[in-house]
Amino acid sequence: MKTLRTLQCWLLSIFLLLSSAGAAGSVLGSSEGAMSPNVTSRSYGARLQETALGCYVADSLRAGTGAQLSIVCGGLLVQSLPGGTITAGDVQAVFGQDQPVRVVTIQAQTLFQVLEQAVSHARLGEDEQLDPESGADQFPQISGFSFVFDVSQLPGRRVREVVLEDGTVLERTDTRSFTLAVPEDMVDGTLGFSALEDAQGAAAGTLSGWLARHIQDQGQVRIPETGRITMLGAAHSLFEQFHMGALLPYVLLLVLLIRLPWLRRRWATVR
């Protein structure tokens, strides 16, 4: 009897292994290019900055669960989605550990607290640039909203603005409720998000399941643009911090007006 049970266990293990191998090789869709969680043109990685892959995974949770907002911690993203054909195995490889997803109901105050915790580890180096060594698993990749934080401020006082996708600016005292899709480790205390530990919600699929479905629904993966998270306070971000891009035309006009008398005199002399 013991030998028979052992044989059954071996046969079941072989069956599951073969089934997993077949599933891993199934084609879900294709992409025009890879989406790396570690190296992008303006990123130190998903544990410290927003990435296209992070945006895409967060979008997949929001689309699949129907939640208004979603957050995925960057530490969960360890592998790129490749360019070309994407298989179920490629999706499984994205995550260091696949996790259940929960949809919780929160108010704006809780969202601000979660974001403060998520960016609390970021710090500046001696050169006043973002320190690559300050990356942390908690760093958020988001969908359904955008936010601005100032890395030069003390942790807990960094989030300056949160704006919903429809343009609504949230205040910390806003009492409206929102549904938020997050991985299990954001609500079970693993990553220290104490504001979510008492949040009411229910299990809703898994990270890899929603990502696979999102790719299947699109067929041809559309790589999202970044720009949902804006960091202020670093030396390279002073231009953005003082909104010089918007003021540049006015600065040029002012310079022209100041120089106009000199140009007139110069032109008269030449003539």
C-alpha positions, 0 to 999 in steps of 0.5 A: 500500500505504501509503495502504491501511494508513493507511486501515485505521488510520483505520477501526480508530481510528474503530471503537474510538472508536465502541465506547468511546462505546457502552460508556461509555454502557451503564448499570451500575446506579443510586445514591440519591446521589453519592459525592464524593471531594472534599467530604463532611460530615466530609472534606477529600477522599480524599487526606487522609481516608476517604470513602464513595467510597474505601470503595466502591472498596476494597470492589469490589476485595476482592469482585472479587479475593477478597482478604482486605484491600484498599487504594486510594490516595486520589489515584486518586479524582478524580471522584464517582460520581453519584446516579441512573443510573450508566454505564460512563463514570461509572466510568471518570471516577472514576479519574485513571488506570485501573490494573491490580490486584495481589493480594499476600501480606503479613504484619501487619508489612508492613501496618503499614509500608504504613499508616505510609507512607500517613498519613505526610504528614498534619499539623496546622496552627497551629490544631491542626486537620488541615491540608487542604494536607497531603493526599497521593496515598498516603492509604489508602481501605480494606476488610476492616479498620480502623485508628487513627492519631495525626497528632500523632506522628512519621511512622513511629510513628502507627499505634496499632491495626489491627483486622480486620473480624472483630474480630481485633486485629493486632500488628506482630509477627503472623506470619499471612499475608493477601492484599491487593488494591492498585493497580499503583502501590503495588507498582511503587515509584511511590508509595514503598511500599517494603514492597510492592516485594518482595511476591509476587502476581499481576495481577487485573483493573483498578480500573474493571473491578472497580468496574463489576462491583461496581455491576452485581452490586448494581444499586442502589448501597448507599453505605457508612458511613465509620468505618474510619479513626480519626484522633487527635491533632487538637484536634477529636478530643480528645473521641474520643481520651479516649473521652469518649463512653463515659464520659459516662454515668458522668460524669453519674452522678458529678455527680448523686451530688455534687449529691444532698445539695444537692438534698435540702437544697433540697427540704427548704427548699422544703417 
